[in-house]
């Protein structure tokens, strides 16, 4: 990739939606991806499901020829990735009015980390009885890791709570956008006060601030953290392969240069360690874990490390089906992560489930691949508004199922990356790991 002034350019790069018609076709495509060092952006378990592949200019002619040999069809969904990136960054003009917001956040454009953090700080200052902003630690590059608690309870920590996080993967910009929209709606819209009547909320809009900042300044398609390894020149680990449950198993790479690199140990990244420490400290209170990703429009349930179903799967499925029924403009496919998509070990939702949070979900936000990670800014508000009603379903369930919390219960947080759950060790599999399974 060419770099201008240190900024990665994706001029000429394309995204192809390749359509296998058999397991043989699927494996053929995966072999090509590996040999040509292409990047697989989206794949589902079923052999006939399409696969989204990022293709550099140098490989387009060769790939076209290879697919023609086997009569495999494809569609170019993004003809020039850099153009899509540039269009995504274009700010939409606000409707002219006499009202001027007190902060720079809006949901008609994508915002930098500074904008997001300033927004959180403003809410913390303006609504002290409702909002508490907590710095739970620092990222590798020493940026604060912020969690916002929203509660109208006079006795903090005595009510069941919902956790929401975004920005685990740096390039998935729609994720922090939806998380901040949820915050704004819960704090500043009186009509949503019912969502606070029996439930507290903990929301962390950007789990991976170093990576998120890097996507705004250097490389729009960066996914991982920005940590430096003593054994490789490649930076970062995949935060969603770094959590300490079934760490190092299927779908997690041992190669520091891969986008699914698991890290040197579980919780090797300060971002995942701080996040897990905070959640474990509130584990008696948090009854539902919701992590926002993109793309694909899926509501995913544990487990993801392999095709394994928890004993309460039907209960957890019923709730997410009810929530998904509230979506109107974007239809989501619901099911077990590994059965629906692919095996991916060390994920945050699996870990949350493993520490006793019954209702644990990953939502892959829109779209289904037309824009992939470059969802236009014009789609932010429609996606947010479509998603928000599902929170009523989650809040109602948590309020009725889980009752008051014993606030004296505490869990000792992890203090080192090696102080892990008993079954975090690699679930090794003799099959070769797929490179770059990236959603």
N, C-alpha and C positions, 0 to 999 in steps of 0.2 A: 504494500500500500504506500502510495506516495504521501510524503509529508511536506506541508508548507508552513513555515514558521512553527514547526513542532505540532501542527494539527494534522491528524490523519484525514486524507481525502478518500472518499468512496466513489469518485467519478468513474463511470463506466461499469461499476459493479451492478449486477442484477440479482433479483430473487426469482427463482423458478419454482413453480409448484409442479412437481413430478408425480405422475400417476401410475404406480405399478399395478399390474393385473394379477400377480401371483406372488407367492413367497420367494420364488426364484428371482423375479423382477426386483423385489424389495432388497434381497441380498446383493444382487448385481449393483443396484444403486449405492448401497452402503459401501461396497468394495471400491466403487469409483470415487466416492466421497473421500475415502481413506487414502487412496493412491494419489489423487489429485490435490489432497489437502484442502478440500472444500469445507464449508461449514453448514451443518445440518441445523436448521432453526426449529423445525417442528416435525414430529413423527408420532404416529399412533401405532398401537400394537397390531391392529388388523392389517394384513398384508396388502389389501387393496386400497387402504386409505392413502391420500396424497401426502407427499413429503415436501416441505419447504427447504430450499437449499440456496445459500448465498454463493454466487458464482463470480469470481474475478474475471476481468476482461481476457486474461491470457488463457483461461480454460473454457471459454464459451463455445468456441468452434469444436474443440475436442469433445466436450460433453454432448453437444448436439449430435455429433457423428456417432458416439457410443450409444446414445439412446435410440438413434435411428436404426442401428444394427439390430437391436432387439425389439424394435417397434414399440417402444415405450413413449407414451405421449407426455407432453408437458405444456405449461402455460407460463409466460413471463409475466409475473404479477407486479414487479417493480422493475421498470426498464432502466432506470438510473438511480441508484441508491442515494447518491449525494444530492440529487435534485429533490428526492423525497425528504431527506434530512433538512435541506434548506427550506423547503416548504413548511415543514413541521415547526421550524423556529420562527416563522413569520407571525408576528403579533396581529391579533384580530383587533380592530378598532372598537373601543367601548362606545356604547350608545351615549350620545351627548346628553347630559342632564346636569342639574344643579347640585346633585348629590355627589360628594367626593368621599370615597372610602378612607378609613383611617390607616389602612395598610396597603401594600402593593400587591397583595395576593388577589387573584381572580381565577376563574375557571374557564376563561376563553383563550388562555395561553399557558404555556409551560413555564415554570419558574425555577430560578436558581436556588441553591441551598440557602443562600443569604436571605432571600425573600421568604422562604418557608420558615426559617428560624426566627426572623423578625416578626412574622405573623404569630408564631407560638408565644413569643415574648410579649407581644401586644395583648394577646388574650389573657395571659397570666397576670399582667398588670391591671387590665381593665375589669376582669371578672374574678377577683380574688376569692370570693365565696364559692365559686363554681369550678374554678380551674386551678390546678397545681402543676407547674412545670418542673420536672426533675431531670437533672443531668445524671445519667446512670453510669457514665464512664466516658472514655475517650477512644476514638478510632485510632488506627495505626498512625495516621498523620496528625493526630492530636486534635481532631475536631470533636466537639461535644456530641454525645449521643442522648437525644432528648426523648422523654416520654411525657405525654400530657395526660393527667388524670382529670376526668370530668365527673363531678359528683355534686349533688345537692343535699347529700346526707350530712347531718351534724356529727355523725360518728363514723369517720373514715375507716374503711376496712371491714365493716360489719355486714355489708351487703354483697351478694354475688356480683361478679364483674365479667365483662367481656374485654378481651384483648384483641386489638387490630394492629397489624404492622404492614408497612409498605417499603418499597425501595431496597429489598434484599438484593435483587439484581439491578445493577446500576442503570442499564439502558432501558428498563421498563418504566418509562416516564409516566404512563397513565396511572401507575400504582400509587406513588406519592400524591398525585393529583386527586385521586379518589379518597385517599386517607385524609387529606387536608379538607376536602369538601365535607366529609362526614363530621370532622371537628367543627367546622364553621356552622353546620346545620344544628348540631347538638348544643353549641354554646350560644349562638346568636339568633336563632329562630324560635320564638316563644311557642309556636305551634308544636314543636318537637319535644316540649318539656315532659310529655308522657313517657318518653324513652328514658328519662332520668328518674322516674318516680320510684323504681324498685331495683335499679341496676346501676352500678358504676362502670365507667369506661376507661380503659388504658389504651392510648393510641400512640404508636411510634411511627411517624410518617416516613422516616428515612433511616433504615437500619444500617445501610452502607453509604455513609456520607462521602467518604473519599472517592469511591467509585462514581457516585452520582455527580459530584463536582467535576470529575475527570471527563464524564460524558458531555458536560457543558463546555469544557475548555479545550479538550485534546482529541478525544476519540468517542464519537457518538455511540459506537457499538460496543463499548467496553462493558463487561458483565461482572467481573470479580471485585474483590477488595483490591487494595493497592499495597499490600505488605511486601516486604523484600525478603527473599530467601537467601541463605548463605550457600545453597547448593545449586542455584539456577539464576540466570539473568532474567527469567520471566517472572513477572510480578503477580501477586495476588492469589487468592484461593476463592473457590465458589462457596459463598456463605451457605447456600442451600445444599451443600454436600458436607458441611463442616460441623453439624450438630451431633451430639454424642449419643445417638441411638442407631445401632447397626452401622456405625461409621465405617467407611472403607469397603463397603460391599458393592453390589451391582450398580452400574451407572455412575460410578465415581472414579475419576481418573487418578492415577499415581503420577502423571506427567505434569510438572508445574506449568508447562506452557499450554495445557489444555484448558478450555473454558469450564470444564467440569472437575477441575483439580480439587481434591478433597482437603488439601492442607496437610501439614506434617503430622498433626494429631487432631483428634476431635477437639473443638473449641480452641484451635490454635490461633484463630483470629480474634483480636480484642473485641470486635463488634458482636460476634456470636457469643463470646464468653460473657460480656456485660449484659446482653439481652437475656440469656438463659439464667444468669444470676438473679436478675430482677424478677423474672417470671417465677422462678422457684421460690423466691421470697414472698410472693403473693399467691402461691399455688393453692392455698386453702380458700382463696377468694375467687380466683379466675376459673370460671366454669366453661368458657367457650373461647377457643383460639381461632383467629381468622387472619390468614396471611394473604396479601394481595400480590398477584403477579400478572404478567401478560406474556403471550397472548393465546387465543384459542377459544375462549368462552366455555370454560369448564368449571364445574364445581366438584372438587376432588376430595376424596375421603382416604384416611389411612387404611392400609399401609402403602407406602411407596417403595420400600426397600425390596419388595418382591410381591408376588400376587398372594397376599395374605390378608385375611379378613378378621378384624377384631370380633370378640364374642357379642358385642353390642352393636354390630354393624347396622342391623336393620333399624335400630332406634336413631342412630346418627344419620342414616340415609333418609329416613322419614322427615327429619327436621330440615335437611338441606333441600329436599324435594319441595317442601312447603315454602321455604324461602325463595327457591328458584321460580316458583309459580307466580311470584310478584313481578318478575321481569317481563316487560312488555315489548320493548324494541330490540332487545338482544337476547336471543334464546341460548341457554347454556345446557351443555350435556353434563350429566351428573353420574358419578361412579367412582369406584376404587381407582386410585392413582395408577398403580402398576398394571392393573388389568385394562384400563382404558387407554393409557399412554405408553409408559415404559417404566422399567425399574429404575429407581434413583434413591440411593441410600444416603443417610446423613441429613435428611430434610428436616426443616423446622417443625412441620406439622406432625410428622412421625414422632419426633422428640416430645412435643407437647402432649401427644396422646400417651406416650410412655410414662410421663410423670403424673398421670391421673386426670388430665383434662379431657373429660368425656367427649365433648363436642369440639372436634379439631378439623379445620377445613383449609384447603388451598383454593382460592379462586383465581383462575386465569381469565383476566378481563379481555374485552374486545380488542381487535376484531378476530376474524378467523384466518387472516393471512393476507388479505388484500393490501393492507398497509403494514402488517407485522409490527415491528417495534417503532415504526414511524407514524403511528396513528395521528392524523391531523389535529391541530388544536381545536378545530371546529367540532370535533367529536367529544371533547373532554366533558362539557356540561351534559350532553345527552347521556353519556355513559354514567356519569355521577348520579344524575336524576333517576335513571332507570334502576341503578343498584340500590339506592338508599332505602326504598320501601322494604327490602328484605331484612333490614336491621330490626324492624318492628317484630318480625317473626322470631328472630334470634333473642331479642330482649324479652319478649313475652315468655318464651320457653325457659330462659335462664331464671327469670323472676319467679316462675311457678314451680320449677323442678328442684331448685337448689336452696331456697330458703336463706335464713340468716347464716352468717359465717362466724365460726369460732375464731375471734381475732387473736387469741393467744397462741394459736398454732403457728409455728414457724418452721421453715426449712433452711438448713445451713446452705448458703450458696457455694458454688464452686470457687475455689481460690487459685487453682492452677488448671492448666489444660489437661493434666493427667488424672485429675480427681473426678473420674467419670462413673457413669452407670455400669453395672456389672456386665451387661451384654452389649457394650458399645464396640467391642473389638471387631475387626473385619470379618464379615461373613463372606469368606473367600469363595470364589466360583472359578472353575477351570476354564470357563468360556472367556474368550478375549473381550475386553471392554470396548464398547462402541465409543468412538471419538465424537465429541461435539454434539451431544444431544442436549439442545440448548434452551428449550422453553422453560 
